[in-house]
Amino acid sequence: MLVRPKKPSREELAKIFKDPRTLKAFEQVFEILPSEFNNQQQSLDDVQSLAESATAQAALAMALLYAIDELASIKAMEPVHQCNCQYDDLTPRYEHTQADSPEPTHIHHHEISTLEIV
């Protein structure tokens, strides 16, 4: 945060500025500028925070890209699995289960809100 400069007295400014209008305008500069400097400092701090965040995100993105590249290299080195199936028909096969199994084998829907397990 900037330190507010000492405001010159009206007499000191009158030595420099002979015109009353210019004198008054220059007095107002000392009233307006310090608060504007503080606003600008806050804006600069905000921009600095955003820049640091963007730098961190860029570093993270580069690390992720490096990890993806490494995973792709590892995947490229894996042997390719080839199926040695004897059958061209790969439809699902169903197995018959024993009736004495402890798990339910059929679920009947009587209503949407209730289920009956047989």
Buried (B, 14 or more C-beta within 10 A) or exposed (E): EEEEEEEBEEEEBEEEBEEEEEBEEBBEEBEEBBEEBEEEEEEEEEEEEEEEEEEEEEEEEEEEEEEEEEEEEEEEEEEEEEEEEEEEEEEEEEEEEEEEEEEEEEEEEEEEEEEEEE
